[in-house]
Amino acid sequence: MFFIPDYSSSFEPWAQWLTGQQGMAPDPYYDPLEFVIAECRQRGLDIHAWINPYRAITDTANITSTNHITKIHPEWFLTYGKTVYFDPGLPQTRYFTLWSLA
C-alpha cells in the first residue's frame, strides 16, 4: 500500500512528508507516484494507492452549514469517534470523491 499525499497539484502545495517542508518539491525533482509504479512493475508487484479524501468532518462538535454534503446525504457517512467519513463502500461516495478530486 502506498499513501498518496497531497503533492504537486494546482490545489495543494507539495506535502511536507516528501521533503520535510511543505511547498518544497524534491531535489532532484521526481514524481513519487510515478517512481513507485515503475519500481513495482519492474518487480512484478501490485500497487494499491491510498488517498485520504474520505474525511468529511474532523470534529462532530463543529457546526456544518445546511448545504454541507453530510447534511444533504447523511446516509453516505460513518462516524468514528468525533470524525465523520464518507463510506467508501458506497458507489455514490466513490463517484463523488473521484469527481471532487478530478
N, C-alpha and C positions, 0 to 999 in steps of 0.2 A: 504494500500500500504506500502511496506517495501523496503527501499533502501538498496541494497547490495553493500557496499563499497568494495574497493579492500582490502580484508583481507585474511591472511593466504593462500597465493598461492606461487608457485615457481617463479612467475614473479614479485610479489609486496610484500613489507613488510606490516605488519598489518597497517590498516588505523588509523590515529590519532583520528578519530571520535569515536572509541570504548573506548580508554583508555586515551586520551589526549596527547599521544605521539606516533608518527609514529614509527613502528617497535616493539612496545611493545604489547605482547599478553595479554589478560585479565587474571587476577589472582584472584581467581582460574580460570583455563582455561575452556572455553566453546566455542562452535561453535554458534555464534549468529543466523545464518540462521536455524540451527537445532532446536535451542530453540524456535524461532518464529513459525516454522512449528508445533512443538509439542504442543505449547500453543494454537495455532489456532485450531488444530484438537480437542483438549480437549473441546474447546468451540463451536465446530461446525461452525467455521468461515472460509471463503475463504481467501486465502492469495494471493496477487499479488505482485510479486517481481519486483523491478526496478533496472536495472544496467545502467550504463552510457557509453555504448560503441559507441554511435551514433555520437559523436562529431568527425569530421574529421579534421577540421582546426579551430583553435581558433581565428585567425585574418586574414581576407582576404588580408591584406597588406603583409602577409608573402608569400614568394616565395616558391612554391612547385616544386618538380622535375617533369620531363616529365613522369616518370613512377608511379607517385602518383595515387592512386585509384580514386581520384576526377578528374583526367585528363583522365584516362582510361575509366571510366564510369560516365561522368558528369550528365547523366540522373538519377543517383541513389541519387542525393543530393539536399538539400534545403538550402538556405541561409537565415539566420535571423540576421539582424544587420551585424556584422563582422564575425559571426561564421557560419561555414558550417557543416551541419549534414547529415548523412545517412538518407534517407527517410525510416523510419521503416515500412511503409505500403507496401513496395515492397517486394515480396517474395525473390528476389535475394539479397537484402540487409540484410534481416533476416538470410538467409543462410550464407552469407559472415561473418556476425557478429558472429553467432554461431561457425562457423569454426575457426575464428580467436581467439575466447575465449577458445576453446577446448584444 
